[in-house]
Amino acid sequence: MVLMISVLLVDLLTGFVTSYIIHYKIEINPYKFTLIAMFALVFILVPSYRYMSSKLEILVAKILLSGANSFGKTFGLLLSFSLIFFVLFSIYLNQWFHINVLVELKNKFLSI
């Protein structure tokens, strides 16, 4: 569970960095820009991935353990994991398809 959430978090954070860099398309040859952007991404993302990966694993493990301590080992672990996964799912869904889960749930429950 820790590894799965950590991978999703690191991917999300590196995706934000990638999008930020790509938005600065300067008026140069697209081939040169792509090459420069690729090198910039590697030099930015490799060190940040190494740093974030270990920190996020520790953070996620602490959150999962605190949930397990609060609500019982099995139920607390599953509850913590489910909440974290739902938040990540919502972020990815919004980022990829521009769908807001909270608005969708609100509309679903109000239409009943």
Stockholm file with secondary structure:
# STOCKHOLM 1.0

chainA/1-112         MVLMISVLLVDLLTGFVTSYIIHYKIEINPYKFTLIAMFALVFILVPSYRYMSSKLEILVAKILLSGANSFGKTFGLLLSFSLIFFVLFSIYLNQWFHINVLVELKNKFLSI
#=GR chainA/1-112 SS CHHHHHHHHHHHHHHHHHHHHHTCCCSSCHHHHHHHHHHHHHHHHHHHHHHHHHHHHHHHHHHHHHHHHHHCHHHHHHHHHHHHHHHHHHHHHHHHHCCCHHHHHHHHHHTC
#=GC SS_cons         CHHHHHHHHHHHHHHHHHHHHHTCCCSSCHHHHHHHHHHHHHHHHHHHHHHHHHHHHHHHHHHHHHHHHHHCHHHHHHHHHHHHHHHHHHHHHHHHHCCCHHHHHHHHHHTC
//
